[in-house]
């Protein structure tokens, strides 16, 4: 969850692996200068690129660069290949090679965004499953150019041992993430995680609260 309060001061406040960013000229006219930041949007499970068009447009209207990883709904069927891995059935599945297709798309989109913003820092803005997929990406592909990681409604921990009626839909990947890249694993990257009511609030008033996190 998002810890602490949003800062009203210029700059970035890092607290317990959480980054909060100040508001900069809310309602300001879009800038014609080069983007001061790029935002790469990682779609969630069963979502596709077009689900995030309005969000990306909103971000661009604030003078930032924005790109959504190119995903089609049908692409998610590729995950079914993991059914052939005995670890899926044991609940000890690792993310690769099961989600290599998604990670490769993130890499392509990130390279394109880096060229677009010409060296400006980049935020990974991850929705739902895009959160743990973003963690795997940073672990395996590195964080060059990335200085912020924000997730909305993303699971980050496996179900508690012995929990009744709860199934880890990632079949072990969440446990892998918790072991391989726990918490704010990359100290050079500001982390902001939101879930539950806050995630819905950010979605409903994204032009204000979400932009506080991005600017």
Rosetta blueprint (number, residue, H / E / L):
1 X L
2 X L
3 X L
4 X L
5 X L
6 X L
7 X L
8 X L
9 X L
10 X L
11 X L
12 X E
13 X E
14 X E
15 X E
16 X L
17 X L
18 X E
19 X E
20 X E
21 X E
22 X L
23 X L
24 X L
25 X L
26 X L
27 X L
28 X L
29 X L
30 X L
31 X L
32 X L
33 X L
34 X L
35 X L
36 X L
37 X L
38 X E
39 X E
40 X E
41 X E
42 X E
43 X L
44 X L
45 X L
46 X L
47 X L
48 X L
49 X H
50 X H
51 X H
52 X H
53 X H
54 X H
55 X H
56 X H
57 X H
58 X H
59 X H
60 X H
61 X L
62 X L
63 X L
64 X L
65 X E
66 X E
67 X E
68 X E
69 X L
70 X L
71 X L
72 X L
73 X H
74 X H
75 X H
76 X H
77 X H
78 X H
79 X H
80 X H
81 X H
82 X H
83 X H
84 X H
85 X L
86 X H
87 X H
88 X H
89 X H
90 X H
91 X L
92 X L
93 X L
94 X L
95 X L
96 X L
97 X L
98 X L
99 X L
100 X H
101 X H
102 X H
103 X H
104 X H
105 X H
106 X H
107 X H
108 X H
109 X H
110 X H
111 X H
112 X H
113 X H
114 X H
115 X H
116 X H
117 X H
118 X L
119 X L
120 X L
121 X L
122 X E
123 X E
124 X E
125 X E
126 X E
127 X E
128 X L
129 X L
130 X H
131 X H
132 X H
133 X H
134 X H
135 X H
136 X H
137 X H
138 X H
139 X H
140 X H
141 X H
142 X L
143 X L
144 X L
145 X L
146 X E
147 X E
148 X E
149 X E
150 X E
151 X E
152 X E
153 X L
154 X L
155 X L
156 X L
157 X L
158 X L
159 X L
160 X L
161 X L
162 X L
163 X L
164 X L
165 X L
166 X L
167 X L
168 X L
169 X L
170 X L
171 X L
172 X L
173 X H
174 X H
175 X H
176 X H
177 X H
178 X H
179 X H
180 X H
181 X L
182 X L
183 X L
184 X L
185 X L
186 X L
187 X L
188 X L
189 X L
190 X E
191 X E
192 X E
193 X E
194 X E
195 X L
196 X L
197 X H
198 X H
199 X H
200 X H
201 X H
202 X H
203 X H
204 X H
205 X L
206 X H
207 X H
208 X H
209 X H
210 X H
211 X H
212 X H
213 X H
214 X H
215 X L
